[in-house]
Amino acid sequence: ISCDRITIFRLSDSQGRLASVVAEGIGDREISLGMNLGIAGLVAVTGQEVIVNEVQGDARFSNHFDQITGYSTRNMICLPITTRSGEILGVVQVINKREGEFDETDLELLRSLVAVISVSIENALLFKDQDLQFHSLLEVMAASIDAKDQLTAGHSHRVAHYAAMIGTTLGFNERDLEVLKVAALLHDYGKIGIDDAVLKKSGKLTVPEYAHIQQHANITHSILDKIYFARKYGA
């Protein structure tokens, strides 16, 4: 589509605003719009496609951004970006067709592009959710060890922190640092299978007790072997 500007807005659930993630034709400027502002906000709320070829005479149009930048918006198309279930993820806004007016041909082309954009965003959100779920599981596991042995509470997080610092100094890349941090966070999880009387004993351990506590490494391996880890955490 031959136009001056195109912007992809992502709907922020936490703030209830539209924030630009791609903005072609406006330099490095980032745009943030309230849901109650302009045609893009209307499309985000209603989920309806909009073609307006005379925006200056349209009551739905807000000239707020034009006043700030000195730009003159003449016409536009706005389409919602939705998931397969109909959840609104954002808005695509195309402004000022260089020749003539926007028509159904432009709209049909944008529908095809929005379908691709929607799948990309939905997949990215899915991966993000999976990552958050995995790391929340790690936090629960680390907390369970802290609850088991208050004397060493926070030990796993400290080891993970120091391991990451060492890895950074050694030049580990981002992927390897992530693997290192996860391994460090879980390295003592087998303590959950050690008898409290041995784990929390304040005096010197007997030979059998010391042999028992040494089993925590094997217990760690046995437990973690039952968890499916993403391929990036594989050996």
C-alpha positions as CSV (number, residue, x, y, z in Angstrom):
1,I,0.0,0.0,0.0
2,S,1.5,3.3,-1.1
3,C,1.0,5.4,2.0
4,D,2.9,7.9,4.2
5,R,2.7,6.1,7.5
6,I,1.9,2.7,9.0
7,T,1.9,1.9,12.7
8,I,1.4,-1.4,14.6
9,F,0.0,-0.8,18.1
10,R,0.1,-3.3,20.8
11,L,-2.6,-3.2,23.4
12,S,-1.1,-3.0,26.9
13,D,-3.4,-4.9,29.3
14,S,-1.8,-3.4,32.4
15,Q,-2.2,0.3,31.3
16,G,-5.1,0.1,28.9
17,R,-3.2,2.0,26.2
18,L,-2.0,1.4,22.7
19,A,1.8,1.5,22.3
20,S,3.5,1.5,19.0
21,V,5.8,-1.5,18.3
22,V,6.4,-0.6,14.7
23,A,6.0,2.9,13.3
24,E,7.1,3.5,9.7
25,G,7.3,7.0,8.4
26,I,7.5,8.9,11.7
27,G,11.2,8.6,12.5
28,D,12.2,7.2,15.9
29,R,9.1,8.6,17.6
30,E,7.2,6.2,19.8
31,I,3.4,6.6,20.0
32,S,1.2,5.9,23.0
33,L,-2.5,6.4,22.8
34,G,-5.3,6.1,25.3
35,M,-8.1,3.7,24.5
36,N,-10.5,6.7,24.5
37,L,-8.4,8.6,21.9
38,G,-9.1,8.7,18.2
39,I,-10.0,6.1,15.6
40,A,-7.2,3.6,16.7
41,G,-8.6,3.6,20.2
42,L,-12.1,3.1,18.9
43,V,-11.0,0.1,16.8
44,A,-9.2,-1.4,19.8
45,V,-12.4,-1.1,21.9
46,T,-14.9,-2.2,19.2
47,G,-12.8,-4.6,17.1
48,Q,-14.3,-3.1,14.0
49,E,-12.4,-2.2,10.8
50,V,-12.5,1.5,9.8
51,I,-11.8,3.3,6.5
52,V,-12.0,7.1,6.7
53,N,-11.1,9.1,3.6
54,E,-11.9,12.5,5.1
55,V,-10.7,12.3,8.7
56,Q,-10.8,16.1,9.4
57,G,-14.5,16.0,9.1
58,D,-15.0,12.8,11.1
59,A,-16.0,13.2,14.8
60,R,-14.1,10.0,15.7
61,F,-10.8,11.4,14.6
62,S,-8.5,13.1,17.2
63,N,-5.9,15.6,15.8
64,H,-3.9,15.5,19.1
65,F,-0.9,13.8,17.4
66,D,-1.1,16.1,14.4
67,Q,-1.0,19.2,16.7
68,I,2.1,17.9,18.4
69,T,4.0,17.0,15.2
70,G,2.6,19.4,12.7
71,Y,1.6,16.5,10.5
72,S,-1.7,16.6,8.5
73,T,-3.7,13.4,8.5
74,R,-6.0,13.2,5.5
75,N,-7.2,9.6,5.4
76,M,-6.6,6.3,7.1
77,I,-7.5,2.6,7.5
78,C,-7.5,1.0,11.0
79,L,-7.9,-2.8,11.6
80,P,-7.9,-4.7,14.8
81,I,-5.3,-7.4,15.5
82,T,-7.1,-10.3,17.1
83,T,-6.4,-13.8,18.3
84,R,-8.2,-16.8,16.9
85,S,-10.6,-16.6,19.8
86,G,-11.3,-12.9,19.1
87,E,-9.2,-11.3,21.8
88,I,-7.9,-7.9,20.7
89,L,-4.1,-7.7,20.7
90,G,-3.7,-4.3,19.0
91,V,-4.3,-2.2,16.0
92,V,-2.8,-1.6,12.6
93,Q,-3.2,2.0,11.4
94,V,-2.3,3.1,7.8
95,I,-2.3,6.9,7.1
96,N,-2.4,9.1,4.0
97,K,-2.6,7.1,0.8
98,R,-0.3,8.8,-1.6
99,E,-2.7,8.7,-4.6
100,G,-6.4,8.7,-4.3
101,E,-8.4,7.2,-1.5
102,F,-8.3,4.0,0.5
103,D,-10.6,1.3,-0.8
104,E,-11.7,-2.3,-0.4
105,T,-8.6,-3.6,-2.2
106,D,-6.4,-1.9,0.4
107,L,-8.5,-3.3,3.1
108,E,-8.3,-6.8,1.8
109,L,-4.5,-6.6,1.5
110,L,-4.3,-5.3,5.1
111,R,-6.5,-8.2,6.3
112,S,-4.0,-10.7,4.9
113,L,-1.1,-8.9,6.6
114,V,-2.9,-8.5,9.9
115,A,-3.5,-12.3,9.9
116,V,0.2,-12.9,9.7
117,I,0.9,-10.2,12.4
118,S,-1.7,-11.8,14.7
119,V,-0.2,-15.3,14.5
120,S,3.3,-13.8,15.2
121,I,2.1,-11.9,18.2
122,E,0.1,-14.8,19.6
123,N,3.0,-17.2,19.2
124,A,5.3,-14.7,21.0
125,L,2.8,-14.4,23.8
126,L,2.5,-18.1,24.1
127,F,6.3,-18.5,24.4
128,K,6.4,-15.8,26.9
129,D,3.7,-17.4,29.0
130,Q,5.5,-20.8,28.9
131,D,8.7,-19.1,30.0
132,L,7.0,-17.3,32.9
133,Q,5.3,-20.5,33.9
134,F,8.6,-22.4,33.9
135,H,10.4,-19.8,35.9
136,S,7.5,-19.5,38.4
137,L,7.9,-23.3,38.9
138,L,11.6,-22.8,39.6
139,E,10.8,-20.1,42.2
140,V,8.3,-22.5,43.9
141,M,10.9,-25.2,44.0
142,A,13.6,-22.9,45.4
143,A,11.1,-21.7,48.0
144,S,10.3,-25.3,49.0
145,I,14.0,-25.8,49.8
146,D,14.1,-22.6,51.8
147,A,11.1,-23.9,53.8
148,K,12.8,-27.2,54.3
149,D,16.0,-25.7,55.7
150,Q,15.7,-22.2,57.1
151,L,19.4,-22.1,58.0
152,T,20.4,-22.0,54.3
153,A,17.4,-20.0,53.1
154,G,18.3,-18.1,49.9
155,H,21.4,-20.2,49.2
156,S,20.1,-21.4,45.8
157,H,19.4,-17.8,44.7
158,R,22.8,-16.7,45.8
159,V,24.5,-19.5,44.0
160,A,22.6,-18.7,40.9
161,H,23.5,-15.0,41.2
162,Y,27.2,-15.7,41.7
163,A,27.2,-18.3,38.9
164,A,25.7,-15.8,36.5
165,M,28.4,-13.2,37.5
166,I,31.2,-15.7,36.8
167,G,29.6,-16.8,33.6
168,T,29.3,-13.2,32.4
169,T,33.0,-12.6,33.3
170,L,33.9,-15.8,31.3
171,G,32.0,-14.5,28.3
172,F,29.0,-16.8,28.3
173,N,26.3,-15.9,25.8
174,E,22.7,-15.2,26.9
175,R,21.5,-18.7,26.3
176,D,24.3,-20.3,28.2
177,L,23.9,-17.9,31.1
178,E,20.2,-18.8,31.3
179,V,21.1,-22.5,31.4
180,L,23.7,-21.8,34.1
181,K,21.3,-19.9,36.3
182,V,18.6,-22.6,36.1
183,A,21.1,-25.3,36.9
184,A,22.5,-23.3,39.9
185,L,19.0,-22.6,41.2
186,L,18.1,-26.3,41.3
187,H,21.5,-27.8,42.2
188,D,20.5,-28.5,45.8
189,Y,16.9,-29.5,45.3
190,G,17.6,-33.0,46.5
191,K,17.8,-31.7,50.0
192,I,14.1,-32.1,50.1
193,G,14.7,-35.8,50.5
194,I,17.1,-35.6,53.3
195,D,15.9,-36.3,56.9
196,D,15.4,-33.1,58.9
197,A,17.3,-34.6,61.8
198,V,20.4,-34.8,59.6
199,L,19.9,-31.7,57.5
200,K,19.3,-29.4,60.5
201,K,21.8,-31.0,62.9
202,S,23.9,-28.3,64.5
203,G,26.7,-30.6,65.6
204,K,29.2,-32.8,63.7
205,L,27.7,-35.4,61.5
206,T,28.4,-39.1,62.0
207,V,29.8,-41.1,59.1
208,P,26.3,-42.6,58.3
209,E,24.7,-39.1,58.5
210,Y,27.4,-37.6,56.2
211,A,26.8,-40.4,53.7
212,H,23.1,-39.8,53.9
213,I,23.4,-36.0,53.3
214,Q,25.7,-36.7,50.3
215,Q,22.8,-38.5,48.6
216,H,21.1,-35.1,48.0
217,A,22.9,-34.9,44.6
218,N,21.5,-38.2,43.5
219,I,18.1,-37.2,44.8
220,T,18.3,-33.9,42.8
221,H,19.1,-35.8,39.6
222,S,16.3,-38.3,40.2
223,I,13.7,-35.6,40.8
224,L,14.8,-33.3,37.9
225,D,15.0,-36.2,35.5
226,K,11.2,-36.4,35.8
227,I,10.8,-32.8,34.6
228,Y,10.6,-32.0,30.9
229,F,13.0,-29.2,30.2
230,A,13.0,-27.2,26.9
231,R,15.7,-28.1,24.4
232,K,17.8,-25.1,25.3
233,Y,18.3,-26.6,28.8
234,G,19.4,-30.0,27.4
235,A,22.9,-31.4,27.7
